[in-house]
């Protein structure tokens, strides 16, 4: 993820925070308070992704501004970061924790790319129809987009199609214009503005595609952005981007601009 803006119009505040992970941590990773923060050994911030999604992105603080490997290699490591290896469990409470810099503003919004390596396969073939059937597709996501991508499989079929969802029911959606796909076609789901079920990828650096609705994720999409070879970064809009074809191989990328609904300091600054 990257900083998009501060809703209050201020400047980003970056400070070092104690972190924990059994592996490495990444620049741009969204982090949250450990669920057992008040226990002695858990006073750290961890990956905001949770495999069960039961408490995903709850009590977030912001995104990391360095990865653990670079912090360990830094000449300032001994003064600032306290890493004894690239792993984020190399120091614990008795040895002062590992530390990394993070943007911590409660009103920060972040660009979170839709991770095309996590695309899902179409469940049903569609032949030149405005009805796109995807088994168990999330209900009530009018205003969302579906994009067919080769990001997961270079051999995926019918790549580079962008469609806007005009009517959405569970497993079936009406789109802006006819599409042809088959079960070898992969797609990502670009969530509608205002959506609050926003699953993260496993490193909490971008957005995952889950066919059904995600649950208990404390983030909201406030804008969607797209860009490709023939178009600079722009807000996705029905009248500009509906029914686009041929974006495969044109470096098409899409990002959600997200806001934290449950920042760890939100009750302090509200």
N, C-alpha and C positions, 0 to 999 in steps of 0.2 A: 504494500500500500504506500501511497504518498499523500502528503498534506494537500488538501484542496483549498481550503480557506478557513477563516475563523468567523463564525456568525456574528460575533460582537465587533468585528473590524479591528481587533488588536493584533499583536504579533505572537508567533508561537513561543512558548516557554519550554525550554529543553533542560532537563536535569537528569542526573544519574539515579536509577532506581535499582533495588535488589531484585534479581531474577533467578528463576529456577527452571530447569528442564533436565531430563536424563540424557538428552542429546545436545545438539547445537541450537542456537536461536538466530533469527534472521533480521536483517535490516528491513523495515517496513512491516514487521510482524505486529499484529494487534495483541496486546497483553492485558490480563485482568488479575485482580487479587486472587491469591490462593484461597480455596474454599475453607481451609483451616488456618487462616492468617493469624488468628489469636493463639494458636499453639506455638510453643517456643521455636520449633525448627522450621516453620512454614511462613515466615514473615517476608514473602517474596511475591513477585508478579510472574505469572505463567502464561503459556500459550492460551489465547482466547478460544481456540477450537477445543471442543469436547466431543468425543466420539458418540456419546449418547445424546448430545445436544440439550441435555436437561438444564444446564446452567451456562450455555454458550454465550460468550461476550457479556456476562453479568459482572458488574463492578469493574469495568474496563478502566484503564488509565490513559491509554494512547498507544502510539506505535513506536517501536524501537528505531533508533537512528544509527545503529551499528550492529553488525553481527558478532557473535561470540568469537569466531575464529580471528577476525580482525582485531578485536579487543585484546585477545591473548597475545597476538603478534605485535601490538602497539608498544612503542617505547614508553608510553604513559601507563602501561598496564599496572605496574606496581603501585602507582600513585592513585589511579582512578578506578580500575576495573577489578583487580584482585583475582584474576584467573590463573589457575595452575595448569590448565589444559584448555582445549577448545570447548570442552563440555561445560554446560551450565549447572552442573552439580559438583564442580571441582572445589568449591568452598561452601561450607555450611555455617550454621549459626556460630559454632565455636571458633570458626576461622574467618568470620566477618562477611560471609556471603559473596557471590559474584554480582557485579554491577554493570549496567549498560545504560547509555543515554536514551531518553525517550521524550517525545512531545507529549505533554500532559494536560493541555488545555481542555476543559470540559466542553467548550463550544467548537472544537475543531471538527471539520468534516474531512473525510479521506476518500481518495480515489482507490477503489478496490476493483481490480480487473476481474472480469468473468473468465475463469480458468478453463480454456478450451481443451486442455488435456484431460479434463474430467467430464467431457461431453457424454451424453447418453444415446443409445441406439434407438431409432424409431421402432415402435412395436408393431406397426401396421403399414402396409404399402398404401400410398395415396396416388391416384392418377389424375392429374390436372383438375383438382377439386379445391374449393374454398373451405371444405370441411377437413380438418386435419385431426385424425384420431390417434391419440397416444394413451395407451392403457394407464389408468390411475393418475393422469395428469391433474395437477392441482386445480381446484375449482375457483371461480370468481377472480381470475387474474386478467380481466379486460385491461387493455393498455400495456400489457406485457409484449415481448417480442420473442420469436424463435429464430435462431440462426443455425444453419447447417454448416458444419465445420469439418476440416480434416485434421484438427488439432490432436485428436486421440488416435486416429488411424489414417495414414496417408492414402490408403485405398478406399476411404469412405466415399460413397456415391452422392451425387447431387449436392456437392458442397457449394458454399457461397451464396445461399439464398436467405434473405431476411424478410420475415413476415410479422405483421402487426396483428394482435389478437383483438378482434372487435366484439366477439361474444365467447364467453368461456364457461363451460360446464365440466364436471368431473369426467376426464377421459376424452373429451371432445371439445374442439374449439373452432370457431369460424374466424377465418383470416382475411386480410385485406384483398388478396388476389389468389388465383389458383396456384397450387404447388404440386409438384410430383416428387415423391420420395419413396424409398423402399426400406426394408429392414437392415440394409447395410449403410443407411444414412445416419450420421451422428448429428446431434443438435445440442445447443446450450439454451437455457431459459434465461432471458433478460427480464428481471422482475419489474412490475409497474411502479411508478413513482408513488410513494406513500406506503409501500409494502413493508411489513415488519417481521416477516419470516424469512430471514436472509442468511442461509447457511454459508459457512466459511469453508475454504479448503483446509487441509490438515495442518498447514503451517500458519494459518490465519494471516496470509498475505494477499488473499484474493477470495473470490466468490465461487462456491461450488454450484453445480446443477443437480438438484434433487427433483425427480419427476413429481412425486407427491409433495404435499406441503411440509416444510420444516416446522419445528415446534420450539418454542421457548428460546428464541434468539433475540437479544436485546439491541437490535440495530434497525435503522429505517433507511430506505432508499429515498433520497431527496432529488436525485437527478440521474439520468443515464446518458453516457457519452459514447460516441463511436468515432472511429477514423479508419481510413484505408487509403490506398495510393492516390485515388482521385478526389479525396475529400479530407480536409484537415479536421482536427478534433472539433466536434460540434455536438450539441444536445440532440438526442434522437427525437424526431418528431414525425408524426403520421404523414403529414403533407410533404415532407422532404424525403423520407426514407422508406416508405411503404413499398412492398413488392419488388425490392431490389434483387437483381440476379448478378451472377458472375463475379462475386467478391472473393471467391476462392483463389488463393495465390496472390492476392493483393494486400496481404499483411493486415487484414481487417482485425481490429481489436475493439473490445467494448469494456467500459468501466462503469460501475455504479459509484455514485457519490453517496457515501453513507454517513449518518450521524449516530453517535452513541446515545442510546436511550437510558442507559444505567451506568453513567460514569461514576467512579468510586467517590468523587468529590461533589457530585451533583447536589446533594442535600446541604453541603456546606456553602456553595456559591449561589444557590437558587435565591 
